[in-house]
Amino acid sequence: MTGAALSHLTSETLADQAYAALRLAIANGELAWGEKITERGLATRLAVSPTPVREALRRLEQDRLVERTGPRSLRVVRLSPETLAEIREVEVQLQGLTARFAARHIDAETLAQLDSVLAEADPLRATLVRISNAGGTPPPDTVQRLMAALRRFHTIVEEAGANPVLAGLLEQARAFSPAVKVESALAQITSSDGAYEEHHLLLQALHAHDESRAEQIARHHETPPPDTA
């Protein structure tokens, strides 16, 4: 069955779209570690010709996400749990550096954007906490709006880092990270362990242009609990 990532492509830049779709499919497990793949098979699933898929696979080989096993066959790389955990450590460190550089380069306009995002997110989170504490079911629309707001927050911070090399390394590391399930993310956001409040702490550090503090908060925020590392 075709999943969300391996659906039909509509962009004019099919090679880029195929590359992004395949990276996502690997990250979320739709294409499993060690799974055998072919250009023609993936082209069929993406409803495109083999040409953009061939280019996408070439880029994925450079990313070391796939490896060639024959003239026309490849497979998704097979990495040990220990290696994946180490890559996750690298990702955490890169997130910290991104926040450090953001604190160094961020301007007033970007800070205002972050203020606005959290002003939007705070009441959504408060609503979900109230419903969760009452044993109710979180409204999907509210969950989606909050998740979208927090994604915007992190995207703005990363763009404020203004370092394309670091951004590229972070993107590559993320390809090895499993997609976070909505249920897990929601539990973390609505918990009382301070995970959500770290967004405000990071924003305070960015306002103060405190590079060390921003890096420390970002690393702590991105570090998974010991049992999920």
C-alpha positions in Angstrom: 0.0 0.0 0.0 1.3 3.4 -0.9 1.9 5.7 2.1 1.7 9.4 2.6 5.2 10.1 1.4 5.1 7.9 -1.7 2.1 9.5 -3.3 1.8 11.2 -6.7 4.0 14.1 -7.4 2.7 17.4 -8.9 5.6 19.7 -8.8 7.4 20.8 -12.0 10.8 19.9 -10.3 10.1 16.2 -10.2 13.6 15.2 -9.3 13.6 17.5 -6.2 10.2 16.3 -5.3 11.1 12.6 -5.7 14.2 13.2 -3.5 12.2 14.9 -0.8 9.5 12.2 -0.9 12.1 9.3 -0.7 13.9 11.0 2.2 10.7 11.3 4.1 9.7 7.7 3.3 13.1 6.6 4.7 12.8 8.8 7.8 9.2 7.7 8.7 9.9 4.0 8.0 7.7 3.7 4.9 10.9 2.5 3.2 12.5 0.3 5.9 16.2 0.1 6.7 17.7 -2.6 4.4 14.7 -2.7 2.1 15.5 -3.5 -1.5 14.3 -0.9 -4.0 14.5 -0.3 -7.7 14.2 2.8 -9.9 11.2 1.3 -11.8 9.4 0.2 -8.6 9.8 3.6 -7.0 8.8 5.4 -10.2 5.6 3.4 -10.3 4.8 4.2 -6.7 5.5 7.9 -7.3 3.6 7.9 -10.7 6.6 9.5 -12.5 9.1 8.3 -15.1 12.3 6.6 -13.9 14.4 9.7 -14.9 13.6 11.9 -11.8 13.8 8.9 -9.6 17.2 8.0 -10.9 18.4 11.5 -10.1 16.8 11.3 -6.6 18.5 8.0 -5.9 21.8 9.4 -7.0 21.5 12.1 -4.4 20.4 9.7 -1.8 23.5 7.6 -2.5 25.6 10.7 -1.9 23.7 11.2 1.4 24.5 7.5 2.2 20.8 6.8 2.7 20.8 4.1 0.0 23.5 1.9 -1.5 23.7 0.1 -4.8 23.5 -3.7 -4.8 23.5 -4.2 -8.6 23.3 -2.3 -11.9 19.6 -1.6 -11.4 18.9 -2.4 -7.8 19.6 -0.6 -4.5 18.6 -0.9 -0.9 18.1 1.5 1.9 21.1 1.4 4.2 21.0 -0.8 7.2 22.3 0.9 10.3 22.6 -0.5 13.8 20.5 1.0 16.7 23.8 2.2 18.2 24.7 4.1 15.0 21.3 5.6 14.7 21.5 6.8 18.3 24.9 8.4 17.6 23.5 10.2 14.6 20.7 11.5 16.8 23.4 12.8 19.1 24.9 14.6 16.2 21.5 16.1 15.3 21.1 17.4 18.9 24.5 19.1 18.7 23.7 20.6 15.4 20.4 22.0 16.7 22.4 23.6 19.6 24.8 25.3 17.1 21.9 26.5 15.0 20.4 28.2 18.1 23.8 29.7 19.0 24.1 31.2 15.5 20.5 32.4 15.6 21.2 34.3 18.8 24.2 35.8 17.1 22.4 36.9 13.9 18.8 37.3 14.7 17.2 40.7 14.0 14.2 42.6 15.5 11.8 41.6 12.7 12.6 37.9 13.2 12.2 38.1 16.9 8.8 39.7 16.4 7.8 36.8 14.2 8.8 34.3 16.9 6.9 36.4 19.5 3.8 36.2 17.3 4.1 32.4 16.8 4.2 31.7 20.5 1.4 34.2 21.1 -0.6 32.0 18.7 0.6 28.7 20.2 0.2 29.5 23.9 -3.7 29.5 24.0 -3.8 26.4 21.8 -1.5 24.6 24.2 -3.5 25.8 27.2 -6.7 24.4 25.6 -5.1 21.0 25.0 -3.7 20.9 28.6 -7.1 21.6 30.0 -8.8 18.9 27.9 -6.0 16.4 28.7 -6.3 17.0 32.4 -10.0 16.5 32.2 -9.5 13.2 30.5 -11.0 14.4 27.2 -9.9 13.8 23.6 -7.9 16.6 22.1 -9.6 18.2 19.0 -7.5 17.2 15.9 -7.8 20.8 14.5 -6.3 22.3 17.7 -3.5 19.7 17.7 -2.7 20.4 14.1 -2.7 24.1 14.6 -0.4 23.9 17.6 2.0 21.5 15.8 2.1 23.8 12.8 2.9 26.8 14.9 5.7 25.0 16.7 7.1 23.8 13.4 7.1 27.5 12.2 8.9 28.5 15.4 11.7 26.0 14.9 12.0 26.8 11.1 12.3 30.5 11.8 15.0 29.8 14.4 16.9 27.6 12.0 16.7 30.2 9.2 17.9 32.9 11.6 21.1 30.8 12.1 22.0 31.9 8.6 24.5 29.2 8.0 23.8 27.1 4.9 26.5 24.5 5.6 25.1 23.8 9.1 21.6 23.7 7.7 22.7 21.1 5.1 24.3 18.9 7.8 21.2 19.2 10.0 18.9 18.2 7.1 21.1 15.2 6.4 21.1 14.1 10.0 17.4 14.4 10.2 17.0 11.9 7.4 18.1 9.2 9.8 15.7 10.3 12.5 12.3 8.5 12.8 9.3 10.7 12.4 7.8 11.7 15.7 4.3 10.4 16.2 1.7 13.0 16.9 0.6 11.2 20.1 4.2 11.3 21.5 4.7 14.9 20.5 1.3 15.9 22.0 2.2 14.1 25.3 5.4 16.0 25.5 3.9 19.4 24.7 1.1 19.0 27.3 3.3 17.5 30.0 4.5 19.5 33.0 8.2 18.7 32.5 8.9 22.1 30.9 9.3 20.9 27.3 6.9 23.4 26.0 8.2 26.2 28.2 11.6 25.7 26.7 10.3 27.5 23.6 9.8 30.6 25.7 13.2 30.2 27.4 14.9 29.9 24.0 13.1 33.0 22.8 14.3 34.9 25.8 17.8 33.9 25.1 17.4 35.0 21.5 16.1 38.4 22.5 19.1 38.7 24.8 21.5 37.5 22.0 22.8 35.0 24.6 24.5 32.5 22.4 25.6 30.1 25.1 22.2 30.0 26.8 20.4 29.6 23.4 22.6 26.6 22.6 22.1 25.0 26.0 18.3 25.3 25.8 18.1 24.0 22.3 20.3 21.0 23.1 18.2 20.1 26.1 15.0 20.6 24.2 16.1 18.3 21.4 17.6 15.6 23.6 15.2 12.6 23.8 14.5 10.8 27.1 16.9 7.9 27.8 14.4 5.3 26.9 13.7 6.8 23.4 17.3 7.8 22.5 
